[in-house]
Amino acid sequence: MLLDVAVPVDANPLPTAVELARAAESIGFAALWTPETGHNGFLPLVLAAEHTSRMTLGTAVAIAFPRSPMITAQLAWDLAAYSQGRFVLGLGTQVRAHIERRFSANFDQPVARLRDYILALRAIWTCWQTGGPLRYRGEFYQHTLMSPFFNPGPIEHPMIPIYIAGVNSGLAQLAGELCDGFHAHPLNSARYLTEVLRPQVAAGAAKAGRDPSACMLAGSSFVITGAEPKQREQLRHFVRQQLAFYGSTPSYRPVLECHGWGGVGEQLSQLASQQRWTEMPALITDEMVATFAVEADPADLGAALRARYEGLLDRVALYIPFVPGQMDDFWRQLVQTVHR
């Protein structure tokens, strides 16, 4: 199992990208992942690629549908070349409301659309690498023109890995069928990974005649740790807030239903619709916290992560911020314990 570092979703990574990337690589993290929430997910990786030499760099995730496959193909191609083959393209569908109302883009048939998107990307990359004609005609995307002036030409590492993110079975099957990796949503549990996501990835792989191990499973883990009780209580409160927020999203409800907590998800959705945000964490019980978060002393956290996720996730990032220069000894020991 590999330990990765993820840029916090509420941070602008550009001002600190160089410092963060250098520190993460020096400590031994396997990968650095950038989100796309309030800021662009690709730009920080240009800086990270320039100032690192070993660490994998990826988007977790870039939102696919607002961009033409041609635009995404170009971004990924340049980053793959500049990072000398260390770039991973992580793609997500987002949810209907954001795609249609925030991005003014199409969301219909998201699984089929994302499949077509991935096939279009690979057709474009093949055209650029081989110099052959571009003749992609899919259900949602058609790319049939590539003149030499707009062709960036071949690169040394053209096989760009594609990870997709998801919560439910449709996207997990698509990952097993077509992708190099699957980003499980932070709202996950050992049971949901065991009973739902891994079997669906395997089903998608079987459909395509692939070995399921060809698709790596990556995920983020909520953790509660700290030498002082106050630190743990702060993290426990944060975990309750995040679980309540994610649990209020109807498309994420199958995770709660897997544990018999579908009714809690409905209550959370009702409170969210009434903007009663401060009341929502109280619905998250201690049992739910223990199910979705890993709690351990700092020295024991690596072993606890392995006990929870060994055989379920191939790579994991923690849902707490990595700050260069703070707790470096803790992070270095954690990386060594998880990677052993």
C-alpha positions in Angstrom: 0.0 0.0 0.0 1.2 3.5 -0.9 0.7 6.7 1.1 0.0 9.8 -1.0 -0.6 13.4 -0.1 -3.6 15.4 -1.3 -3.8 19.1 -1.4 -6.7 20.3 0.8 -9.8 21.0 -1.2 -10.3 24.5 0.3 -6.8 25.7 -0.4 -5.2 27.5 -3.4 -2.2 25.3 -4.1 -0.4 27.7 -6.5 1.4 29.9 -4.0 2.7 26.9 -2.0 3.0 24.3 -4.8 6.8 24.3 -5.0 7.3 24.1 -1.2 4.6 21.4 -0.8 5.9 19.2 -3.7 9.5 19.4 -2.6 8.7 18.6 1.0 6.3 15.8 0.1 8.9 14.1 -2.1 11.7 14.5 0.5 9.5 12.8 3.1 8.8 9.9 0.8 5.1 10.3 -0.2 4.3 8.2 -3.3 2.1 10.8 -5.1 0.8 14.3 -4.9 -2.8 14.9 -5.9 -4.4 18.2 -6.6 -8.2 18.8 -6.5 -10.3 21.1 -8.7 -12.8 22.9 -6.4 -12.2 26.7 -6.2 -9.0 26.5 -8.2 -7.6 24.8 -11.3 -6.2 21.4 -10.7 -3.7 21.3 -13.5 -1.7 24.5 -12.9 0.0 23.5 -9.6 1.3 20.3 -11.2 3.4 22.2 -13.6 5.3 23.7 -10.7 5.4 20.4 -8.9 6.8 18.6 -12.0 9.6 21.2 -12.3 10.7 20.9 -8.7 10.4 17.1 -8.1 11.9 14.1 -9.9 10.4 10.9 -8.5 6.9 11.5 -7.1 3.7 10.7 -9.1 1.7 13.8 -9.8 -2.0 13.7 -10.5 -5.4 15.5 -10.5 -7.9 14.2 -8.0 -9.9 15.1 -9.7 -10.3 17.3 -12.8 -13.9 17.7 -13.8 -14.3 16.1 -17.2 -17.6 17.3 -18.8 -17.0 21.1 -18.9 -13.9 20.5 -21.0 -13.8 19.1 -24.5 -11.7 15.9 -24.6 -9.3 17.7 -26.9 -8.6 20.4 -24.2 -8.0 17.7 -21.6 -5.9 15.6 -23.9 -3.6 18.6 -24.5 -3.3 19.5 -20.8 -2.5 15.9 -20.0 0.0 15.4 -22.9 2.0 18.5 -21.9 2.1 17.5 -18.3 3.1 13.9 -19.1 6.0 15.3 -21.2 7.1 17.9 -18.7 7.0 15.5 -15.7 8.8 12.8 -17.7 5.9 10.3 -17.5 4.9 10.9 -13.8 1.5 12.5 -14.5 -1.8 10.7 -13.9 -5.0 12.1 -15.3 -7.7 11.8 -12.6 -11.2 12.6 -13.9 -14.5 13.1 -12.2 -18.1 13.6 -13.3 -19.2 15.8 -10.4 -23.0 15.9 -9.9 -25.8 17.1 -12.1 -26.5 20.4 -10.3 -22.9 21.6 -10.6 -22.3 20.4 -14.2 -25.6 22.0 -15.4 -25.9 25.0 -13.2 -22.3 25.9 -12.3 -20.5 24.9 -15.5 -23.4 25.1 -18.0 -22.5 21.8 -19.5 -24.2 18.5 -20.3 -24.6 15.7 -17.7 -27.0 13.3 -19.3 -25.9 9.6 -19.1 -22.8 10.4 -17.1 -21.3 6.9 -17.1 -21.7 6.4 -20.8 -20.5 9.9 -21.4 -17.4 9.4 -19.4 -16.7 6.1 -21.2 -16.9 8.0 -24.5 -14.7 10.7 -23.1 -11.9 8.3 -22.1 -12.0 6.6 -25.5 -11.8 9.9 -27.2 -8.8 10.9 -25.1 -7.0 7.8 -26.1 -7.8 8.2 -29.7 -6.4 11.7 -29.7 -3.2 10.6 -27.9 -2.8 7.8 -30.4 -3.1 10.2 -33.3 -0.5 12.5 -31.8 1.9 9.7 -31.0 1.7 7.8 -34.3 0.9 10.6 -36.7 -2.0 8.6 -38.0 -5.4 10.1 -38.8 -7.9 11.2 -36.1 -11.1 9.4 -36.7 -13.0 9.1 -33.5 -16.8 9.0 -33.7 -18.4 8.2 -30.4 -21.9 8.5 -28.9 -21.2 12.0 -27.4 -17.9 13.1 -28.8 -16.5 13.2 -32.4 -13.0 14.2 -33.2 -12.1 13.9 -36.9 -9.7 16.8 -37.7 -6.0 17.0 -36.7 -3.8 19.0 -39.1 0.0 19.0 -38.5 0.0 22.6 -37.2 -2.1 21.6 -34.2 -0.5 18.2 -33.6 2.0 18.4 -30.7 3.8 15.3 -31.9 5.0 12.2 -30.0 6.3 12.2 -26.5 8.5 9.8 -24.5 5.8 8.6 -22.2 2.5 8.5 -24.2 0.7 5.9 -22.1 -0.9 8.4 -19.7 -2.7 6.6 -16.8 -6.3 7.5 -16.3 -8.0 7.3 -12.9 -11.7 8.1 -12.5 -13.5 9.0 -9.3 -16.8 7.7 -8.0 -19.1 6.4 -5.3 -21.5 4.1 -7.0 -21.3 0.9 -9.0 -21.6 2.3 -12.5 -18.4 4.3 -12.3 -16.6 1.5 -10.4 -17.4 -0.9 -13.3 -16.2 1.6 -15.8 -12.9 1.9 -14.0 -12.4 -1.8 -14.1 -13.3 -1.9 -17.7 -11.2 1.0 -19.1 -9.1 2.7 -16.5 -5.8 2.4 -14.7 -7.2 3.5 -11.4 -10.3 4.3 -9.4 -10.5 7.1 -6.8 -12.9 6.0 -4.1 -14.8 8.9 -2.5 -13.6 9.9 1.1 -17.0 8.7 2.3 -16.0 5.1 2.2 -15.7 2.2 4.6 -14.0 -1.2 4.7 -17.4 -2.8 4.3 -18.4 -0.6 1.3 -15.0 -1.2 -0.4 -15.3 -5.0 0.2 -19.0 -5.5 -0.7 -19.6 -2.9 -3.4 -16.6 -1.1 -4.9 -14.1 -3.8 -5.4 -16.6 -6.4 -6.7 -17.9 -3.8 -9.2 -14.4 -2.9 -10.4 -13.8 -6.7 -10.8 -17.0 -7.0 -12.8 -16.0 -4.2 -15.1 -12.6 -5.8 -15.6 -14.2 -9.2 -16.3 -16.5 -7.6 -18.9 -13.4 -6.3 -20.7 -11.3 -9.4 -20.2 -8.9 -7.6 -17.9 -7.1 -8.5 -14.7 -8.8 -6.5 -11.9 -5.4 -5.7 -10.5 -4.7 -3.6 -13.6 -7.0 -0.9 -12.0 -5.5 0.5 -8.8 -7.8 1.6 -6.0 -7.0 4.9 -4.4 -8.8 6.6 -1.6 -8.7 9.2 1.1 -9.1 8.3 4.8 -10.5 10.4 7.6 -8.2 10.1 10.5 -8.4 11.1 14.2 -5.0 11.3 15.9 -2.9 13.5 18.1 -0.8 13.5 21.2 -3.3 15.7 23.1 -7.0 15.0 23.7 -7.8 18.5 22.4 -6.3 17.7 19.0 -8.3 14.5 18.7 -11.5 16.3 19.7 -10.9 18.9 17.1 -10.4 16.3 14.4 -13.4 14.3 15.6 -15.6 17.4 15.2 -14.1 18.0 11.8 -14.9 14.4 10.8 -18.5 14.7 12.0 -18.9 17.9 9.9 -17.5 16.3 6.8 -19.5 13.1 7.2 -22.7 15.1 7.7 -21.9 17.2 4.6 -21.1 14.2 2.3 -24.0 12.2 3.8 -26.5 14.8 2.8 -25.8 14.3 -0.9 -28.4 11.8 -2.3 -26.0 10.3 -4.8 -23.7 9.3 -1.9 -26.5 7.6 0.1 -25.7 4.1 -1.0 -22.6 4.2 1.3 -24.8 5.0 4.3 -27.4 2.4 3.2 -24.7 -0.3 3.1 -24.6 0.2 6.9 -28.3 0.6 7.5 -28.0 4.4 7.8 -30.1 5.5 4.8 -32.6 7.2 7.1 -29.8 9.3 8.5 -28.9 10.3 5.0 -32.5 11.4 4.3 -32.5 13.5 7.5 -29.2 15.1 6.5 -30.6 16.0 3.1 -33.6 17.6 4.6 -31.5 19.7 7.0 -29.2 20.7 4.1 -32.1 21.8 2.0 -33.2 24.0 4.9 -29.6 25.3 5.3 -29.6 24.1 8.9 -25.9 23.2 8.6 -25.0 23.5 12.2 -27.5 20.9 13.2 -26.3 18.2 10.9 -23.1 16.9 12.7 -25.2 15.9 15.7 -26.8 13.1 13.5 -23.3 11.5 13.0 -23.0 8.9 15.8 -19.8 7.6 17.4 -20.4 4.3 15.5 -20.5 6.2 12.2 -17.3 8.1 13.1 -15.5 4.8 13.9 -16.8 3.3 10.7 -15.6 6.0 8.4 -12.5 7.3 10.2 -9.3 5.6 11.5 -8.4 6.7 15.0 -5.0 5.9 16.6 -2.1 7.4 18.5 0.4 9.1 16.1 2.9 6.2 16.5 0.2 3.6 15.8 -1.6 5.3 12.9 0.4 3.6 10.1 -0.4 0.2 11.5 -4.1 1.2 11.9 -4.2 2.3 8.3 -2.8 -0.9 7.1 -5.2 -2.9 9.3 -8.2 -1.0 7.8 -7.1 -0.8 4.1 -4.6 -3.6 3.4 -6.0 -5.5 0.4 -8.8 -2.9 -0.1 -6.9 0.1 -1.2 -3.6 0.2 -3.2 -2.9 3.8 -2.3 -4.3 6.0 0.4 -4.1 9.7 1.3 -5.1 11.2 4.6 -8.0 13.7 4.9 -5.8 16.0 7.0 -3.5 18.7 5.6 0.2 18.1 5.1 2.0 21.3 6.0 5.7 21.5 5.1 7.9 22.0 8.1 5.2 20.9 10.6 5.3 17.3 12.1 7.8 16.2 9.5 9.0 13.4 11.8 5.4 12.1 12.2 4.8 12.1 8.4 8.2 10.5 7.6 7.5 7.7 10.1 4.0 7.3 8.8 5.2 7.0 5.2 7.8 4.4 6.2 5.2 2.3 8.2 2.6 2.3 5.4 5.1 1.6 2.6 6.9 -1.3 4.4 
